[in-house]
């Protein structure tokens, strides 16, 4: 795949130096160093690239309005029969491929905008495109050496094939092993894959799937990745999954019964330690964390922006006791918080995508990992508040509102869809734990040196309002404290697995880390948009950072409590799970254990 377009960004190209090469802003922040020079001036999409994106988004939105009735999709649980074929014909499964290769030649930023625009009409409609773009076969092409595998994938994708990623199994997504097996054929031409995969996006419609499987090599089992042609004998869609939201999503349980995969379609990441967490191999991890931005961060931003629209529509036409809703302090606070949080999501996304060109070569894995939880959790906060703001009208379906002549805002549908974003790509608390593990791993085998005080004084910039300078100083000081705590934990736990087992500590650490990162990029963007230190961007940054500081304070308090005697969560849970005297809590409750027993 050729990424024909760039974002044409312009900013300072200063980079930090880490043990293994250039490190990015967040990696430096984790060591207590607020590198303002890495995020200010904040990268921007070039006007020319923006215009190209505007045209592509306009064409896509016109097509979606004509081809998809989102309420009918939600009611019937199915997209139009030929929807994905039409998308393929229009190049929507080749967003970043060069025009001469049949693609649209879009930059990463514009491809993201396409997915976000589609999600604002129907999250289900955007998902196949998002997964194919971020996690499909094309995402692996940049890390593949020239050869038979790369040439074959390029050829299949050039035909407009939809692809996806088949990893999760019934035993769970976080297991290091895979029960799907790959047995070498007797003639030595390849492998026969046998097993079951569940919750596989694009599984029912994909021509090509990347499948993880266990290969027995002597006395060692290793995980390898195989590109499976779903037209081959032995592959079957066992059943489509149906969810709380995302009705009509092409997501399914799959079976593989001796599916033949030739050696030419085997991908073994270079330098992979068979005893390590195989998915965290650098090449695979980078593809995964960047790829999740399209199916998760793009719909999350769509949810946030729609919530702003719905809130304004509702508040403008409602009153209580003769006063318009906008006159009530708490209503204004709800609306302003939503505005600030959408600004924050935009800032995180733009940094994660535009910095690739602004600072070529730096490691953006930490930022792109953080973006998953930042955007999905922020979108959930916004849509949850929006539903409460609209009260019964928010909880009511759009179809019901239309029947009685009310404005049919689909808040309830997007509320259900938004909840999936906290689950997709790794449940939020697990992503927090994984991210902390990677950050803390840098302190092994020996703790890294960390800053003991802010390395400079970026908060003295005149491009920030006085309150925002205070917020930036808070970020710098808290980064030093975060780094000191991380180093102290590594010193007190020479065995890193012992530290990693303190799951709650790691989860809270990452929440602090994510808040500080978000505050920093929000402030950098505000300083770039309103250089005089006044204006709406400064106000958005102030509102967001004030709330974020409360979340940081809460997480820090909980971290301190982790060092003290804790309530008996573990003992209490164990008693319940083993049926030791707590069943009175289910009194007068009808239960059916047949499903669990089965």
Secondary structure, DSSP 8 states (H G I E B T S, - for coil): ---------------EEETTEEE-HHHHHTTT---HHHHSS-----HHHHHHHHHHHHHHHHHHHHH--HHHHHHHT---TTHHHHHHHTTTT-TTS-GGGTS----HHHHHHHHHHHHTT-HHHHHHHHHHHHHSGGGGGGGS-SSHHHHHHHHHHHTT--EEEE--BTTBSS-SS-S-EEEE-TTSSEEEEEEEEEEEETTTT-SEEEEEEEEEETTEEEEEEEEEETTSTTEEEEEE---SS-TT--EEEEEEEEEEEEGGGEE--TT--TTS-GGGSHHHHHHHHHHHIIIIIHHHHHHHHHHHHHHHHHHHH-EETTEEGGGSHHHHHHHHHHHHHHHHHHHHHHHHHHHHHHTTTSB-HHHHHHHHHHHHHHHHHHHHHHHHHHTHHHHS-HHHHHHTTS----HHHHHHHHHHHTTTTS-HHHHHHHHHHHHHHTT-SS-----SS-SS-GGG-TTS-HHHHHHHHHHHHHHHHHHHHHHHHHHH-SSHHHHHT-HHHHHHHHHHHHHHHHHHHHHHHHHHH-TTS-SHHHHHHHHHHHHHHHHHHHHHHHHHHHTS----HHHHHHHHHTT-S-GGGGTT-----HHHH-
